[in-house]
Amino acid sequence: MISIDRLTMQYGGRTLFAGFSHVIGPHDRIGLVGANGSGKTTLLRLLAGLTEPESGTITRARYVTVGYLPQEIVLTSGKPLYDEAALAFDTILDIEAQLEETRQKLSSFDPADPEHSELLEIAGELQHKLEDLDAFRMKSKIERVLMGLGFSTADFRRPTDEFSGGWQMRIALAKILLREPSLILLDEPTNHLDLESLQWLEEYLAAYNGAVVLVSHDRAFLDKLAKTTIALANASLDVYAGNYSFYEKESELRRTQAEQALKQQQKEIRRTQEFIDRFRYKATKARQVQSRIKMLEKMDQIELPDQEEEVRFHFPRPKPSGAVVMELRRVSKRYGEKTIFTDLSLVIERGDRIAVVGVNGAGKSTCARILAGIEPFEAGERITGHNTVTAYFAQHQAEELDLSKEVLQTLDDIATGEIRAKLRTLLGSFLFHGDDVFKSVKVLSGGEKSRLALAKMLLQPANFLIMDEPTNHLDMRSKTVLQQALGEYGGTFMIVSHDRAFLDPIVTRVFEFSPGKLSIFPGNVSEYLERKESLTSDPARDIPSGRPGAATEKERKRQEAERRQLLSRQLKPLRKELDALEKNIAADEARVRDLQTAMADPDFYKMGEEAKTTSREYHALRSRLEGYYERWAELSEAIEEIRRSSA
């Protein structure tokens, strides 16, 4: 469908790609991964035709259409939302206009006139085109996509310029989905979606009858959708036949094999050099010496990919709070005529690790601000527990940074104790490298300011952290650093986020906000999603306020133990097969590399029957590896499905 041939691109004097080739098939699901600045967005723009490569070609089949959703805000015209979405069907609207014009012309001709017959035939063709385009389902498609992305029917007549930046991105995404292009290119589509809209988009894209290439730092999203992963690093693009989890394991395996191959090559180089040095001046060995010198000159040196230094960050040790950290009693909040919640009550206890989820507009961020003490409310009480010290992070806090300071100075002004010696390491984990730490805050991008504000918050010795979408501008590495720090944190935290892979290992309770209601679930986000359907059908199981009772907690622990035992029995044979398969893959890939080295010898094809045998073995191994990769993906999906269904 789309062929990329020897693509080369530089940016700011740095090479992003050097001779990359790949073919995108009509139903591919490709995830692009790599550190910020590695060229993911540039590659999407090249595929979209918005940027031209320095060399190489991108060839599209004639029928291919492309839809591209960039990271930056896409402003709309101010039309009513429904009319803006309908612009996706401009082809249908044009054909309908042509059909109407043809019908009007028909009325002015006598049926016996030959031109009447021609117009009748044109009208029939236009009618068939409308049928092929499914024009009669246009209204239902628009409604389905808009509501799937979180809009209500009441929003349909609202002018689009009334919507905030996040909703503007949803409008742009809706128009792309409605156009149904051959290839959808998505650059961080999940940042402005709530959990329900994200789940809907996952299901929609999984069933989409076209190709999808996406950039995302949402690991669960990539694992759900990607069947191929392209990793960008050090001007190279490496292709992996699986999702993000497969890429992580396989990239580590490839690096281990490369390290072994490098050691073997270094041994061979030393042996060859020793021979050259020993016999360089012996006339009887001159031919062999020259042969080995040429061999060294032609040898492709194995280079290991740069390995990022492992970065870990620890929160300053907080002073312990009281048993109850924070409590809301019968709190009511309105914005003008709109009521967000009434009589909201909740208790947060020491050691709670809470994820806050729910549809946009239900009150997640409002509740976080009330708990942080920065949002007024109309009725009720906010009670701070003994010794509670609160730190709050939200996206707008980037706007409160002192623009006159440098990045490093911003942290140094508030850091205390031994952490001051590690500020540059901390900034590096949030993507401020080298001289970036001396940049003035005023020249930072929005994303850079958000990351700096987050790093600043992490230095405050608080025992109750409240974080509103902290991962939106973080890459995988930075999210891992933050996740590890939160996992080791000795205080209490509450995080508003839809990033399941980030939240699952660190949270133990889920607060779900829906219009006018708070429900509390034990466990992590994946467990909450599995339980949600059955629990919502039993109102007695919802906990509108306060804390779960002891009986509920005891029952939960019993069910958790039973679930773990069942899960272990189901997973054991699959894991055993997966482990054996990974060993086979490692062995075959090592053999393939050996054969490739042998076949790269200029004298290889002079070896007659031995060369044929080697070539047959090479192609047989490649074929077998393809089967192994498919089975690996099937086993990984089966294991993940069992985990999801058993939660």
Summary of the structure (lengths in Angstrom):
residues: 647
radius of gyration: 29.9
end to end distance: 39.5
largest distance: 104.2
contacts: 1941
relative contact order: 0.08
helix: 52%
strand: 19%
